[in-house]
Amino acid sequence: MRSGSKPVLRTVVKHGRHVGRPTNMEVRNREHLTPAEVEALAQAARTRGRYGHRDALAIRMTARHGFRVSELCELRWDQIDLRAGLIHVTRKKNGVPSWIGKGIAAASYGMER
């Protein structure tokens, strides 16, 4: 081992079971937010900072359509058709580019004024 380097943490097996890092199911019973939790998060984001409305929209779109951060950040205006209510998404990680949201209303994302 080089001087100053930290030892590598390894998982130990005792009695046929991994000891060390707990499994996800031991820590939490689900891997997603409920619709009520998503809305509460979006409302909290809306009240914070200068661009709260943008942040709330990003949270809702990510939760509803499963956007990755990079997919959301790389959206351009030429990918959005407001008249038809469509968004063209270039999916990452070997995903298939697609159009989403046929018939979506702006009100469903809290954009009404």
N, C-alpha and C positions, 0 to 999 in steps of 0.2 A: 504494500500500500504506500502511495506517495505521501510525503509529509504534508499535513494540512488538509488532506481529503477526508471526506466522511465515509464511514462504512456503508455498504449497500444494504438496505432493509430487505430481508428475505422472508417469505412466508414459511412458517414451520408447520409440519403435519404431525399431529398427535392423535392417536387412536383413529386414524382414517379421516380426520377432519382438519381443515386448514385453521390455524390459530394465527391471529394477527388482525388484519383489517376485517371489520364486519361486512357481511353481505348487504346489498342494498335493501333487501326485504327485512333484515334485522334493524335497519336504521329507519326505514319508512315503508308504509304499506302500498304506496302508489308512486308513479313516476310522472304524473301530470297534474295540472291545476284544474279545478272544477270551473265551469262557466262563471259561477259567482265569484270565485277567487280571481279569475282573469279580469272581470269587471271591476272588482275592488282595487286591483293593481292599476288598471287603466285610470280609474278615477283619482287615485292617489298621485299618479304621474301627471295627470292633467292640472293638478293644483300646485305643482312644483316647477319652479324655474321659468325661464323665458319662453321655452318651446314645449310647454306641457301638452298642448293639443297634438303636436307632432309625435311626442313620446307615447301618448295614449293610443293614437292611431297605429303606431308601430307595434305596440303590445297586442292590440286586438288583431291586427293582420297576421302577426306571427302565430298567435294562438289558434286563429281560425284556419289558416292555410298552411301551417307548418313551415313557414319560411325559416331558412337559416339566416344568421346575422348578415353574412356576405350577400345573400340574395336580396335582402331588404335594402341594404346600403347601396347596392348597385342598380337599383331601380332608376330608370330615366323617364322623363315625361313622354318620350316617343313610344314607350311601352304601355302607356295607359290610354285607353279609349273611354273617355267619360260618357260619351253619347251612348255607346253600347254597353257600358258598365263592365268592361273587360280589362284585365291586366295580363300582359305577356310576361311570364317569368322564365328566366334562364336558370334552370336548376343546376346546382353544384353536385359534386360527388357522383358523377355518372348518371344523374337524373335526366329525365326527358323534358326539354323545354315545353311549356304548355301555356294555354290561356286559362285563367281562372276567373271566377266570379260572374258568370253569365247572369245578367239581370240583377246584380247587387245594387242596392240603393245606398246612396251616400249616408242616409240616416242610420243605416245598420252599423256604421263605423263612428257614429257620434259626431258627424261633420255638419249637422244641421245648425243653423244659427237662429 
